[in-house]
Amino acid sequence: MKKVVYDKWHKAPEEARLVDYDAFEELAEKYLKTQQVLKQIFELLEEHQPPWYLRKHYNLIHEVLE
C-alpha cells in the first residue's frame, strides 16, 4: 500500500483515506493491553507494600492511575 502525505498545497483526492484505521486500531489494542498490565503491576505493588526505596515510584504510579 502506497503512503502519501498531503498538505495545504496538495489536497487529498476524494477517495483518499486520511487516517490509517488499521494502524490506529492496532495502536489502540496495544494501549489497552499496556494499561491492563500497568494496573496489574500496580495492584501487585499495592498488595505487597513496597519498601521505602520504592515508595516514591509507587506514589508516582498511584498519581498517574488516578
Phi, psi and omega per residue, in radians:
M1 nan 2.220 -3.115
K2 -1.422 2.311 3.116
K3 -1.838 2.303 3.136
V4 -2.297 2.408 3.101
V5 -1.734 2.270 3.109
Y6 -1.925 2.585 3.104
D7 -2.325 -2.975 -3.065
K8 -1.201 -0.313 3.110
W9 -1.597 -0.414 -3.127
H10 -2.179 1.573 -3.086
K11 -1.197 2.589 3.113
A12 -1.294 2.498 3.061
P13 -1.151 2.812 -3.088
E14 -1.006 -0.624 -3.071
E15 -1.468 -0.030 -3.093
A16 -1.281 2.455 3.030
R17 -1.546 2.102 -3.082
L18 -1.468 -0.247 3.110
V19 -2.247 2.357 3.065
D20 -1.479 1.585 -3.021
Y21 -1.116 -0.553 3.120
D22 -1.111 -0.812 3.128
A23 -1.155 -0.659 3.133
F24 -1.107 -0.785 3.132
E25 -1.135 -0.695 3.116
E26 -1.104 -0.741 3.111
L27 -1.128 -0.712 3.123
A28 -1.109 -0.717 3.104
E29 -1.090 -0.767 3.142
K30 -1.130 -0.675 3.121
Y31 -1.088 -0.796 -3.138
L32 -1.114 -0.730 3.110
K33 -1.105 -0.747 3.128
T34 -1.085 -0.745 3.131
Q35 -1.082 -0.733 3.124
Q36 -1.124 -0.734 3.134
V37 -1.115 -0.766 3.139
L38 -1.101 -0.698 3.101
K39 -1.125 -0.680 3.121
Q40 -1.137 -0.731 3.098
I41 -1.084 -0.776 -3.134
F42 -1.084 -0.745 3.126
E43 -1.081 -0.678 3.086
L44 -1.146 -0.735 3.092
L45 -1.073 -0.761 -3.130
E46 -1.097 -0.715 -3.112
E47 -1.123 -0.667 -3.044
H48 -1.781 0.143 3.103
Q49 0.683 1.642 -3.078
P50 -1.068 2.628 3.100
P51 -1.158 3.011 -3.017
W52 -0.951 -0.631 -3.087
Y53 -1.286 -0.236 3.054
L54 -1.818 -0.109 -3.069
R55 -1.007 -0.712 3.138
K56 -1.045 -0.799 3.132
H57 -1.135 -0.724 3.105
Y58 -1.028 -0.800 3.138
N59 -1.120 -0.678 3.102
L60 -1.132 -0.740 3.109
I61 -1.083 -0.742 -3.129
H62 -1.053 -0.762 3.122
E63 -1.070 -0.769 -3.085
V64 -1.159 -0.688 -3.070
L65 -1.374 -0.230 3.141
E66 -1.318 nan nan
